[in-house]
Amino acid sequence: MVAQSKDLTIEYDDEYEWYCLYEFGVFPSSSVLAGQVKKVYKKHYDTLEEAVAENPTASVGYRDPHNTFDHLQGDEYDY
């Protein structure tokens, strides 16, 4: 059995001045965001070199999951 590579990004965090590792997947059917992209924080690193060395398959740079709430109904979801 061959292990699938994970969908990862390394992104710089201006507020904390470190590099964050994120893993991407899909929200399960039980979620209000079912079927949309899920972005999960995994770990942070002090330098980009450390992050890349530990996660050589990760893309470097910000990635927006582009989630929407358009499918939700009701006034409490009007922003």
Stockholm file with secondary structure:
# STOCKHOLM 1.0

chainA/1-79         MVAQSKDLTIEYDDEYEWYCLYEFGVFPSSSVLAGQVKKVYKKHYDTLEEAVAENPTASVGYRDPHNTFDHLQGDEYDY
#=GR chainA/1-79 SS CCCCCCEEEEEEETTTTEEEEEEEEECCTTSTTTTSEEEEEEEEESSHHHHHHHCTTCEESCCCCCCCCTTCCSGGGCC
#=GC SS_cons        CCCCCCEEEEEEETTTTEEEEEEEEECCTTSTTTTSEEEEEEEEESSHHHHHHHCTTCEESCCCCCCCCTTCCSGGGCC
//
